[in-house]
Amino acid sequence: MSENGLDYFGKILISEVRDRTITNWDMILNGKMKGITAQKVREELSGFSDDNLEVLRWLIPKITDTSLHNLLGMVEQNNEIKIEIYDGEIKKDITQLSDGLEGELYTDDGWIKRFSKERYDEN
């Protein structure tokens, strides 16, 4: 592994969970997904104005980031749950590599800014 274990985990979390979630919901709202859930969501939103839909698009990353924040907090606060990164033969617990997993998401050098290809509004 060429990067440190914590950043490796962060990069995968952001690309495989955050970015995928935002992309999937954008595709649902834009009519590019055709499944049952997508159809039901579009039916429920059929009365929304363009402004209402823009607010919803703004909320999608906010809700996603809150979920990631809460997931990381849960991992950090429960000693029974371990996420380990393998670096060769060495296992490293990500909670031991960070001084606060939730905080790894944010700031200019946080995982979202460094690894996400999706929109991020800090406000």
Buried (B, 14 or more C-beta within 10 A) or exposed (E): EEEEBBBBBBBEBBBEBBBEBBBBBBEBBEEEBEEEEBEEBBEEEEEBEEEEEEEBBEEBBEEBBEEBBEBBEEBBEEEEEEBBBEEEEEEBEBBEBBEEBBEBBBEEEBBBBEBBEBEBEEE
